[in-house]
Amino acid sequence: MKWKILIIDDEYTSRAFLKEYILNILNDVEVFEAEEAEEGLNILHKGKYIHLIFLDIVMPGMNAFDFLKKVKEINTLIQVIITTANSSYSNILNAIKNGADDYLIKPFSYEEIKEVMDYSTRKLLRWKSVLNKSL
């Protein structure tokens, strides 16, 4: 299976760092990048099936939590991992309330990214198996 991952972060260095880690963790992967939430939605609306989104909270334009709600309306199986330097209690609760699948606090390590991606990909493969059995 070719994994399709979208990184949405207004900081180029954060996107580049995360992309490099992802490419080292997964063999068959395509990584898309966006500087803001609206650009991320455009990628989704262009028919790009995305499995996993890394979403920074603090960006210009659309609120990350509003974006998260829209993503879950498009496809509830898309795994959305919040990435932020702001680990406030209210942000974590908002992420959970709005359907985030995981939360990474910057700066995060290679091991943390690997753990989140392993969990998310296993979860997606499990849902795919369940859905295939129901057909």
MARBA-945571 format. One record per atom (N, C-alpha, C): residue number from 1; residue in three letters; atom name; x, y, z. Coordinates in nm, 3 decimals, padded with zeros to 5 digits. Atoms other than C-alpha are relative to their C-alpha. Example, Ala and Ser with C-alpha at 12.3 -4.5 7.8 and 13.67 -1.06 7.14 Angstrom:
<rs>
R / nr / rest / atom / px / py / pz
R / 1 / ALA / N / 00.089 / -00.119 / 00.000
R / 1 / ALA / CA / 01.230 / -00.450 / 00.780
R / 1 / ALA / C / 00.090 / 00.120 / 00.000
R / 2 / SER / N / -00.082 / -00.119 / -00.006
R / 2 / SER / CA / 01.367 / -00.106 / 00.714
R / 2 / SER / C / -00.077 / 00.109 / 00.073
</rs>
This chain:
<rs>
R / nr / rest / atom / px / py / pz
R / 1 / MET / N / 00.084 / -00.118 / 00.000
R / 1 / MET / CA / 00.000 / 00.000 / 00.000
R / 1 / MET / C / 00.088 / 00.124 / 00.000
R / 2 / LYS / N / -00.074 / -00.126 / 00.003
R / 2 / LYS / CA / 00.132 / 00.344 / -00.089
R / 2 / LYS / C / -00.068 / 00.098 / 00.095
R / 3 / TRP / N / 00.053 / -00.094 / -00.099
R / 3 / TRP / CA / 00.083 / 00.577 / 00.206
R / 3 / TRP / C / 00.010 / 00.141 / -00.055
R / 4 / LYS / N / 00.003 / -00.140 / 00.042
R / 4 / LYS / CA / -00.018 / 00.936 / 00.128
R / 4 / LYS / C / -00.018 / 00.087 / 00.123
R / 5 / ILE / N / -00.005 / -00.080 / -00.122
R / 5 / ILE / CA / 00.068 / 01.188 / 00.394
R / 5 / ILE / C / 00.008 / 00.147 / -00.036
R / 6 / LEU / N / 00.003 / -00.145 / 00.019
R / 6 / LEU / CA / -00.003 / 01.560 / 00.413
R / 6 / LEU / C / 00.055 / 00.068 / 00.125
R / 7 / ILE / N / -00.055 / -00.079 / -00.110
R / 7 / ILE / CA / 00.202 / 01.796 / 00.628
R / 7 / ILE / C / -00.046 / 00.144 / -00.019
R / 8 / ILE / N / 00.046 / -00.138 / 00.007
R / 8 / ILE / CA / 00.041 / 02.132 / 00.703
R / 8 / ILE / C / 00.066 / 00.078 / 00.114
R / 9 / ASP / N / -00.073 / -00.081 / -00.098
R / 9 / ASP / CA / 00.269 / 02.379 / 00.875
R / 9 / ASP / C / 00.053 / 00.123 / -00.073
R / 10 / ASP / N / -00.046 / -00.122 / 00.066
R / 10 / ASP / CA / 00.353 / 02.741 / 00.795
R / 10 / ASP / C / 00.151 / 00.018 / 00.007
R / 11 / GLU / N / -00.146 / -00.009 / -00.011
R / 11 / GLU / CA / 00.718 / 02.687 / 00.893
R / 11 / GLU / C / 00.065 / -00.105 / -00.090
R / 12 / TYR / N / -00.065 / 00.090 / 00.095
R / 12 / TYR / CA / 00.926 / 02.541 / 00.610
R / 12 / TYR / C / 00.089 / -00.103 / 00.070
R / 13 / THR / N / -00.093 / 00.092 / -00.067
R / 13 / THR / CA / 01.187 / 02.391 / 00.845
R / 13 / THR / C / -00.074 / -00.113 / 00.072
R / 14 / SER / N / 00.080 / 00.105 / -00.066
R / 14 / SER / CA / 00.919 / 02.204 / 01.041
R / 14 / SER / C / -00.051 / -00.102 / -00.101
R / 15 / ARG / N / 00.047 / 00.091 / 00.105
R / 15 / ARG / CA / 00.773 / 02.060 / 00.720
R / 15 / ARG / C / 00.114 / -00.087 / -00.052
R / 16 / ALA / N / -00.115 / 00.073 / 00.055
R / 16 / ALA / CA / 01.117 / 01.962 / 00.587
R / 16 / ALA / C / 00.049 / -00.107 / 00.098
R / 17 / PHE / N / -00.044 / 00.092 / -00.105
R / 17 / PHE / CA / 01.218 / 01.798 / 00.917
R / 17 / PHE / C / -00.094 / -00.121 / 00.007
R / 18 / LEU / N / 00.100 / 00.105 / -00.010
R / 18 / LEU / CA / 00.896 / 01.599 / 00.939
R / 18 / LEU / C / -00.001 / -00.087 / -00.125
R / 19 / LYS / N / -00.002 / 00.075 / 00.126
R / 19 / LYS / CA / 00.907 / 01.499 / 00.571
R / 19 / LYS / C / 00.119 / -00.095 / -00.004
R / 20 / GLU / N / -00.120 / 00.084 / -00.001
R / 20 / GLU / CA / 01.262 / 01.367 / 00.610
R / 20 / GLU / C / -00.020 / -00.122 / 00.090
R / 21 / TYR / N / 00.025 / 00.111 / -00.092
R / 21 / TYR / CA / 01.160 / 01.156 / 00.909
R / 21 / TYR / C / -00.098 / -00.100 / -00.061
R / 22 / ILE / N / 00.101 / 00.087 / 00.060
R / 22 / ILE / CA / 00.853 / 01.020 / 00.729
R / 22 / ILE / C / 00.061 / -00.086 / -00.109
R / 23 / LEU / N / -00.062 / 00.074 / 00.110
R / 23 / LEU / CA / 01.057 / 00.920 / 00.425
R / 23 / LEU / C / 00.096 / -00.107 / 00.050
R / 24 / ASN / N / -00.087 / 00.101 / -00.060
R / 24 / ASN / CA / 01.295 / 00.730 / 00.656
R / 24 / ASN / C / -00.077 / -00.111 / 00.070
R / 25 / ILE / N / 00.081 / 00.098 / -00.074
R / 25 / ILE / CA / 01.012 / 00.549 / 00.837
R / 25 / ILE / C / -00.076 / -00.092 / -00.093
R / 26 / LEU / N / 00.083 / 00.078 / 00.091
R / 26 / LEU / CA / 00.790 / 00.435 / 00.549
R / 26 / LEU / C / 00.069 / -00.015 / -00.135
R / 27 / ASN / N / -00.063 / 00.025 / 00.129
R / 27 / ASN / CA / 00.910 / 00.276 / 00.226
R / 27 / ASN / C / -00.082 / 00.055 / -00.116
R / 28 / ASP / N / 00.084 / -00.037 / 00.113
R / 28 / ASP / CA / 00.619 / 00.336 / -00.008
R / 28 / ASP / C / -00.091 / 00.114 / 00.043
R / 29 / VAL / N / 00.072 / -00.117 / -00.053
R / 29 / VAL / CA / 00.504 / 00.690 / 00.069
R / 29 / VAL / C / 00.009 / 00.117 / -00.097
R / 30 / GLU / N / 00.002 / -00.125 / 00.075
R / 30 / GLU / CA / 00.404 / 01.010 / -00.107
R / 30 / GLU / C / -00.037 / 00.109 / 00.101
R / 31 / VAL / N / 00.021 / -00.106 / -00.098
R / 31 / VAL / CA / 00.427 / 01.329 / 00.099
R / 31 / VAL / C / -00.039 / 00.129 / -00.072
R / 32 / PHE / N / 00.048 / -00.129 / 00.050
R / 32 / PHE / CA / 00.229 / 01.644 / 00.019
R / 32 / PHE / C / 00.024 / 00.103 / 00.108
R / 33 / GLU / N / -00.024 / -00.107 / -00.097
R / 33 / GLU / CA / 00.298 / 01.979 / 00.184
R / 33 / GLU / C / -00.091 / 00.118 / -00.026
R / 34 / ALA / N / 00.080 / -00.121 / 00.010
R / 34 / ALA / CA / 00.087 / 02.285 / 00.256
R / 34 / ALA / C / 00.045 / 00.096 / 00.111
R / 35 / GLU / N / -00.039 / -00.102 / -00.098
R / 35 / GLU / CA / 00.169 / 02.612 / 00.432
R / 35 / GLU / C / -00.113 / 00.044 / 00.090
R / 36 / GLU / N / 00.115 / -00.041 / -00.080
R / 36 / GLU / CA / -00.183 / 02.671 / 00.559
R / 36 / GLU / C / -00.116 / -00.097 / -00.023
R / 37 / ALA / N / 00.112 / 00.094 / 00.002
R / 37 / ALA / CA / -00.510 / 02.487 / 00.621
R / 37 / ALA / C / -00.078 / 00.005 / -00.131
R / 38 / GLU / N / 00.076 / -00.011 / 00.125
R / 38 / GLU / CA / -00.690 / 02.623 / 00.311
R / 38 / GLU / C / 00.069 / -00.076 / -00.113
R / 39 / GLU / N / -00.078 / 00.072 / 00.101
R / 39 / GLU / CA / -00.411 / 02.486 / 00.091
R / 39 / GLU / C / -00.014 / -00.151 / 00.021
R / 40 / GLY / N / 00.021 / 00.142 / -00.031
R / 40 / GLY / CA / -00.447 / 02.151 / 00.267
R / 40 / GLY / C / -00.136 / -00.049 / -00.046
R / 41 / LEU / N / 00.134 / 00.037 / 00.047
R / 41 / LEU / CA / -00.821 / 02.146 / 00.196
R / 41 / LEU / C / -00.004 / -00.010 / -00.152
R / 42 / ASN / N / -00.006 / 00.007 / 00.146
R / 42 / ASN / CA / -00.749 / 02.220 / -00.170
R / 42 / ASN / C / 00.061 / -00.131 / -00.047
R / 43 / ILE / N / -00.062 / 00.128 / 00.035
R / 43 / ILE / CA / -00.524 / 01.914 / -00.185
R / 43 / ILE / C / -00.102 / -00.113 / 00.017
R / 44 / LEU / N / 00.102 / 00.103 / -00.024
R / 44 / LEU / CA / -00.803 / 01.701 / -00.035
R / 44 / LEU / C / -00.111 / 00.006 / -00.105
R / 45 / HIS / N / 00.110 / -00.017 / 00.096
R / 45 / HIS / CA / -01.065 / 01.845 / -00.272
R / 45 / HIS / C / 00.042 / -00.032 / -00.143
R / 46 / LYS / N / -00.048 / 00.035 / 00.134
R / 46 / LYS / CA / -00.846 / 01.776 / -00.577
R / 46 / LYS / C / -00.001 / -00.152 / -00.021
R / 47 / GLY / N / 00.012 / 00.145 / 00.015
R / 47 / GLY / CA / -00.917 / 01.408 / -00.519
R / 47 / GLY / C / 00.120 / -00.078 / 00.050
R / 48 / LYS / N / -00.115 / 00.071 / -00.057
R / 48 / LYS / CA / -00.593 / 01.326 / -00.342
R / 48 / LYS / C / -00.048 / -00.075 / 00.124
R / 49 / TYR / N / 00.039 / 00.076 / -00.118
R / 49 / TYR / CA / -00.670 / 01.042 / -00.105
R / 49 / TYR / C / 00.116 / 00.003 / 00.098
R / 50 / ILE / N / -00.103 / -00.015 / -00.103
R / 50 / ILE / CA / -00.472 / 01.121 / 00.209
R / 50 / ILE / C / -00.033 / -00.095 / 00.114
R / 51 / HIS / N / 00.018 / 00.091 / -00.113
R / 51 / HIS / CA / -00.423 / 00.863 / 00.483
R / 51 / HIS / C / 00.025 / 00.069 / 00.134
R / 52 / LEU / N / -00.047 / -00.056 / -00.126
R / 52 / LEU / CA / -00.253 / 01.079 / 00.744
R / 52 / LEU / C / 00.036 / 00.147 / -00.020
R / 53 / ILE / N / -00.031 / -00.143 / 00.005
R / 53 / ILE / CA / -00.227 / 01.453 / 00.813
R / 53 / ILE / C / 00.071 / 00.039 / 00.129
R / 54 / PHE / N / -00.066 / -00.064 / -00.111
R / 54 / PHE / CA / 00.025 / 01.623 / 01.039
R / 54 / PHE / C / -00.040 / 00.147 / -00.007
R / 55 / LEU / N / 00.061 / -00.133 / 00.001
R / 55 / LEU / CA / -00.142 / 01.953 / 01.134
R / 55 / LEU / C / 00.053 / 00.086 / 00.113
R / 56 / ASP / N / -00.045 / -00.097 / -00.100
R / 56 / ASP / CA / 00.023 / 02.246 / 01.311
R / 56 / ASP / C / -00.121 / 00.080 / 00.047
R / 57 / ILE / N / 00.113 / -00.077 / -00.052
R / 57 / ILE / CA / -00.215 / 02.439 / 01.536
R / 57 / ILE / C / 00.010 / 00.148 / -00.038
R / 58 / VAL / N / -00.015 / -00.143 / 00.018
R / 58 / VAL / CA / -00.072 / 02.789 / 01.498
R / 58 / VAL / C / 00.047 / 00.029 / -00.143
R / 59 / MET / N / -00.027 / -00.035 / 00.140
R / 59 / MET / CA / -00.093 / 02.902 / 01.134
R / 59 / MET / C / -00.087 / 00.119 / -00.037
R / 60 / PRO / N / 00.088 / -00.107 / 00.047
R / 60 / PRO / CA / -00.227 / 03.200 / 00.946
R / 60 / PRO / C / -00.122 / -00.059 / -00.069
R / 61 / GLY / N / 00.119 / 00.046 / 00.070
R / 61 / GLY / CA / -00.575 / 03.171 / 00.801
R / 61 / GLY / C / -00.091 / -00.083 / 00.089
R / 62 / MET / N / 00.099 / 00.084 / -00.068
R / 62 / MET / CA / -00.818 / 02.898 / 00.899
R / 62 / MET / C / 00.054 / -00.060 / 00.129
R / 63 / ASN / N / -00.030 / 00.062 / -00.128
R / 63 / ASN / CA / -00.816 / 02.777 / 01.258
R / 63 / ASN / C / 00.022 / -00.150 / -00.020
R / 64 / ALA / N / -00.032 / 00.143 / 00.015
R / 64 / ALA / CA / -00.661 / 02.429 / 01.287
R / 64 / ALA / C / -00.116 / -00.089 / 00.044
R / 65 / PHE / N / 00.110 / 00.083 / -00.048
R / 65 / PHE / CA / -00.963 / 02.299 / 01.479
R / 65 / PHE / C / -00.118 / 00.002 / -00.098
R / 66 / ASP / N / 00.102 / -00.005 / 00.106
R / 66 / ASP / CA / -01.205 / 02.419 / 01.210
R / 66 / ASP / C / 00.041 / -00.089 / -00.117
R / 67 / PHE / N / -00.051 / 00.087 / 00.106
R / 67 / PHE / CA / -00.984 / 02.246 / 00.954
R / 67 / PHE / C / -00.021 / -00.147 / 00.036
R / 68 / LEU / N / 00.015 / 00.137 / -00.047
R / 68 / LEU / CA / -00.989 / 01.929 / 01.160
R / 68 / LEU / C / -00.144 / -00.049 / -00.015
R / 69 / LYS / N / 00.141 / 00.036 / 00.016
R / 69 / LYS / CA / -01.370 / 01.927 / 01.165
R / 69 / LYS / C / -00.034 / -00.026 / -00.147
R / 70 / LYS / N / 00.027 / 00.016 / 00.144
R / 70 / LYS / CA / -01.380 / 01.970 / 00.785
R / 70 / LYS / C / 00.061 / -00.129 / -00.054
R / 71 / VAL / N / -00.065 / 00.124 / 00.044
R / 71 / VAL / CA / -01.135 / 01.685 / 00.732
R / 71 / VAL / C / -00.084 / -00.120 / 00.042
R / 72 / LYS / N / 00.078 / 00.113 / -00.051
R / 72 / LYS / CA / -01.343 / 01.451 / 00.947
R / 72 / LYS / C / -00.135 / -00.011 / -00.072
R / 73 / GLU / N / 00.122 / 00.005 / 00.081
R / 73 / GLU / CA / -01.652 / 01.547 / 00.743
R / 73 / GLU / C / 00.028 / -00.061 / -00.137
R / 74 / ILE / N / -00.039 / 00.055 / 00.130
R / 74 / ILE / CA / -01.465 / 01.456 / 00.422
R / 74 / ILE / C / 00.022 / -00.150 / 00.011
R / 75 / ASN / N / -00.031 / 00.142 / -00.019
R / 75 / ASN / CA / -01.335 / 01.123 / 00.553
R / 75 / ASN / C / 00.042 / -00.022 / 00.144
R / 76 / THR / N / -00.029 / 00.022 / -00.143
R / 76 / THR / CA / -01.347 / 01.011 / 00.916
R / 76 / THR / C / 00.121 / -00.090 / 00.023
R / 77 / LEU / N / -00.114 / 00.090 / -00.018
R / 77 / LEU / CA / -01.071 / 00.755 / 00.856
R / 77 / LEU / C / 00.134 / 00.070 / -00.014
R / 78 / ILE / N / -00.127 / -00.072 / 00.009
R / 78 / ILE / CA / -00.807 / 01.018 / 00.778
R / 78 / ILE / C / 00.052 / 00.023 / 00.141
R / 79 / GLN / N / -00.062 / -00.017 / -00.131
R / 79 / GLN / CA / -00.570 / 01.017 / 01.073
R / 79 / GLN / C / 00.061 / 00.139 / 00.006
R / 80 / VAL / N / -00.053 / -00.136 / -00.014
R / 80 / VAL / CA / -00.495 / 01.371 / 01.193
R / 80 / VAL / C / 00.079 / 00.008 / 00.130
R / 81 / ILE / N / -00.091 / -00.014 / -00.114
R / 81 / ILE / CA / -00.198 / 01.426 / 01.419
R / 81 / ILE / C / 00.031 / 00.148 / 00.016
R / 82 / ILE / N / -00.027 / -00.140 / -00.031
R / 82 / ILE / CA / -00.175 / 01.769 / 01.580
R / 82 / ILE / C / 00.148 / 00.012 / 00.038
R / 83 / THR / N / -00.139 / -00.029 / -00.037
R / 83 / THR / CA / 00.179 / 01.910 / 01.597
R / 83 / THR / C / 00.006 / 00.145 / 00.045
R / 84 / THR / N / -00.005 / -00.137 / -00.051
R / 84 / THR / CA / 00.246 / 02.214 / 01.810
R / 84 / THR / C / 00.105 / 00.015 / 00.108
R / 85 / ALA / N / -00.090 / -00.033 / -00.111
R / 85 / ALA / CA / 00.488 / 02.384 / 02.043
R / 85 / ALA / C / -00.082 / 00.042 / 00.122
R / 86 / ASN / N / 00.089 / -00.045 / -00.106
R / 86 / ASN / CA / 00.188 / 02.495 / 02.251
R / 86 / ASN / C / -00.075 / -00.119 / 00.058
R / 87 / SER / N / 00.061 / 00.118 / -00.061
R / 87 / SER / CA / 00.096 / 02.212 / 02.483
R / 87 / SER / C / -00.100 / 00.036 / 00.109
R / 88 / SER / N / 00.096 / -00.042 / -00.102
R / 88 / SER / CA / -00.174 / 02.397 / 02.673
R / 88 / SER / C / -00.111 / -00.104 / 00.014
R / 89 / TYR / N / 00.108 / 00.094 / -00.031
R / 89 / TYR / CA / -00.444 / 02.192 / 02.837
R / 89 / TYR / C / -00.121 / 00.022 / -00.091
R / 90 / SER / N / 00.117 / -00.029 / 00.083
R / 90 / SER / CA / -00.717 / 02.370 / 02.640
R / 90 / SER / C / 00.021 / -00.043 / -00.145
R / 91 / ASN / N / -00.028 / 00.047 / 00.136
R / 91 / ASN / CA / -00.546 / 02.295 / 02.305
R / 91 / ASN / C / -00.012 / -00.151 / -00.011
R / 92 / ILE / N / 00.008 / 00.146 / 00.002
R / 92 / ILE / CA / -00.516 / 01.928 / 02.392
R / 92 / ILE / C / -00.147 / -00.044 / 00.005
R / 93 / LEU / N / 00.143 / 00.033 / -00.008
R / 93 / LEU / CA / -00.884 / 01.913 / 02.492
R / 93 / LEU / C / -00.073 / 00.033 / -00.130
R / 94 / ASN / N / 00.061 / -00.036 / 00.127
R / 94 / ASN / CA / -00.987 / 02.097 / 02.174
R / 94 / ASN / C / 00.036 / -00.100 / -00.109
R / 95 / ALA / N / -00.043 / 00.099 / 00.098
R / 95 / ALA / CA / -00.786 / 01.852 / 01.967
R / 95 / ALA / C / -00.081 / -00.128 / 00.015
R / 96 / ILE / N / 00.077 / 00.122 / -00.026
R / 96 / ILE / CA / -00.959 / 01.554 / 02.129
R / 96 / ILE / C / -00.146 / 00.022 / -00.040
R / 97 / LYS / N / 00.140 / -00.031 / 00.026
R / 97 / LYS / CA / -01.302 / 01.718 / 02.107
R / 97 / LYS / C / -00.031 / 00.008 / -00.150
R / 98 / ASN / N / 00.022 / -00.020 / 00.142
R / 98 / ASN / CA / -01.260 / 01.794 / 01.737
R / 98 / ASN / C / 00.047 / -00.118 / -00.086
R / 99 / GLY / N / -00.028 / 00.122 / 00.075
R / 99 / GLY / CA / -01.145 / 01.445 / 01.639
R / 99 / GLY / C / 00.145 / -00.029 / -00.033
R / 100 / ALA / N / -00.141 / 00.031 / 00.025
R / 100 / ALA / CA / -00.764 / 01.453 / 01.644
R / 100 / ALA / C / 00.029 / -00.143 / 00.042
R / 101 / ASP / N / -00.034 / 00.139 / -00.030
R / 101 / ASP / CA / -00.616 / 01.106 / 01.641
R / 101 / ASP / C / 00.125 / -00.011 / 00.087
R / 102 / ASP / N / -00.119 / 00.000 / -00.086
R / 102 / ASP / CA / -00.292 / 01.200 / 01.816
R / 102 / ASP / C / 00.052 / 00.143 / 00.012
R / 103 / TYR / N / -00.049 / -00.133 / -00.032
R / 103 / TYR / CA / -00.090 / 01.495 / 01.944
R / 103 / TYR / C / 00.150 / -00.010 / 00.024
R / 104 / LEU / N / -00.145 / -00.005 / -00.020
R / 104 / LEU / CA / 00.284 / 01.568 / 01.915
R / 104 / LEU / C / 00.041 / 00.141 / 00.042
R / 105 / ILE / N / -00.048 / -00.129 / -00.050
R / 105 / ILE / CA / 00.455 / 01.846 / 02.110
R / 105 / ILE / C / 00.141 / 00.024 / -00.054
R / 106 / LYS / N / -00.131 / -00.037 / 00.055
R / 106 / LYS / CA / 00.743 / 02.022 / 01.934
R / 106 / LYS / C / 00.093 / 00.044 / 00.111
R / 107 / PRO / N / -00.065 / 00.083 / 00.101
R / 107 / PRO / CA / 01.026 / 01.954 / 01.937
R / 107 / PRO / C / -00.024 / -00.147 / 00.031
R / 108 / PHE / N / 00.023 / 00.142 / -00.020
R / 108 / PHE / CA / 00.945 / 01.588 / 01.885
R / 108 / PHE / C / 00.116 / -00.078 / -00.058
R / 109 / SER / N / -00.113 / 00.085 / 00.041
R / 109 / SER / CA / 01.185 / 01.303 / 01.830
R / 109 / SER / C / -00.042 / -00.094 / -00.113
R / 110 / TYR / N / 00.021 / 00.102 / 00.103
R / 110 / TYR / CA / 01.222 / 01.049 / 01.553
R / 110 / TYR / C / -00.084 / -00.115 / 00.057
R / 111 / GLU / N / 00.073 / 00.110 / -00.063
R / 111 / GLU / CA / 01.095 / 00.783 / 01.795
R / 111 / GLU / C / -00.147 / 00.033 / 00.020
R / 112 / GLU / N / 00.139 / -00.041 / -00.018
R / 112 / GLU / CA / 00.779 / 00.981 / 01.872
R / 112 / GLU / C / -00.076 / -00.002 / -00.134
R / 113 / ILE / N / 00.063 / 00.002 / 00.132
R / 113 / ILE / CA / 00.703 / 01.027 / 01.502
R / 113 / ILE / C / -00.023 / -00.143 / -00.045
R / 114 / LYS / N / 00.012 / 00.141 / 00.039
R / 114 / LYS / CA / 00.767 / 00.659 / 01.437
R / 114 / LYS / C / -00.113 / -00.068 / 00.076
R / 115 / GLU / N / 00.105 / 00.059 / -00.082
R / 115 / GLU / CA / 00.539 / 00.557 / 01.724
R / 115 / GLU / C / -00.139 / 00.043 / -00.049
R / 116 / VAL / N / 00.127 / -00.053 / 00.047
R / 116 / VAL / CA / 00.256 / 00.781 / 01.602
R / 116 / VAL / C / -00.036 / -00.058 / -00.137
R / 117 / MET / N / 00.026 / 00.052 / 00.134
R / 117 / MET / CA / 00.292 / 00.665 / 01.242
R / 117 / MET / C / -00.029 / -00.151 / 00.003
R / 118 / ASP / N / 00.027 / 00.145 / -00.012
R / 118 / ASP / CA / 00.308 / 00.295 / 01.338
R / 118 / ASP / C / -00.142 / -00.023 / 00.049
R / 119 / TYR / N / 00.134 / 00.014 / -00.054
R / 119 / TYR / CA / -00.008 / 00.333 / 01.544
R / 119 / TYR / C / -00.106 / 00.037 / -00.104
R / 120 / SER / N / 00.098 / -00.048 / 00.098
R / 120 / SER / CA / -00.191 / 00.531 / 01.275
R / 120 / SER / C / -00.013 / -00.093 / -00.120
R / 121 / THR / N / 00.007 / 00.089 / 00.116
R / 121 / THR / CA / -00.100 / 00.299 / 00.988
R / 121 / THR / C / -00.062 / -00.135 / 00.038
R / 122 / ARG / N / 00.065 / 00.125 / -00.046
R / 122 / ARG / CA / -00.195 / -00.011 / 01.190
R / 122 / ARG / C / -00.150 / 00.019 / 00.013
R / 123 / LYS / N / 00.141 / -00.031 / -00.018
R / 123 / LYS / CA / -00.527 / 00.152 / 01.274
R / 123 / LYS / C / -00.071 / 00.006 / -00.136
R / 124 / LEU / N / 00.059 / -00.009 / 00.133
R / 124 / LEU / CA / -00.596 / 00.233 / 00.907
R / 124 / LEU / C / -00.010 / -00.137 / -00.067
R / 125 / LEU / N / 00.003 / 00.134 / 00.060
R / 125 / LEU / CA / -00.504 / -00.118 / 00.793
R / 125 / LEU / C / -00.107 / -00.086 / 00.065
R / 126 / ARG / N / 00.104 / 00.075 / -00.072
R / 126 / ARG / CA / -00.733 / -00.264 / 01.060
R / 126 / ARG / C / -00.138 / 00.040 / -00.050
R / 127 / TRP / N / 00.130 / -00.046 / 00.050
R / 127 / TRP / CA / -01.027 / -00.047 / 00.947
R / 127 / TRP / C / -00.023 / -00.048 / -00.142
R / 128 / LYS / N / 00.012 / 00.048 / 00.138
R / 128 / LYS / CA / -00.958 / -00.142 / 00.585
R / 128 / LYS / C / -00.041 / -00.148 / -00.001
R / 129 / SER / N / 00.034 / 00.142 / -00.010
R / 129 / SER / CA / -00.972 / -00.510 / 00.681
R / 129 / SER / C / -00.146 / -00.020 / 00.043
R / 130 / VAL / N / 00.139 / 00.011 / -00.049
R / 130 / VAL / CA / -01.299 / -00.465 / 00.871
R / 130 / VAL / C / -00.097 / 00.040 / -00.109
R / 131 / LEU / N / 00.088 / -00.045 / 00.106
R / 131 / LEU / CA / -01.456 / -00.270 / 00.585
R / 131 / LEU / C / -00.006 / -00.100 / -00.115
R / 132 / ASN / N / -00.001 / 00.100 / 00.106
R / 132 / ASN / CA / -01.348 / -00.531 / 00.329
R / 132 / ASN / C / -00.084 / -00.122 / 00.036
R / 133 / LYS / N / 00.079 / 00.117 / -00.043
R / 133 / LYS / CA / -01.510 / -00.807 / 00.536
R / 133 / LYS / C / -00.149 / 00.030 / -00.003
R / 134 / SER / N / 00.142 / -00.034 / -00.001
R / 134 / SER / CA / -01.837 / -00.615 / 00.547
R / 134 / SER / C / -00.061 / 00.011 / -00.138
R / 135 / LEU / N / 00.051 / -00.015 / 00.138
R / 135 / LEU / CA / -01.866 / -00.590 / 00.168
R / 135 / LEU / C / -00.053 / -00.130 / -00.056
</rs>
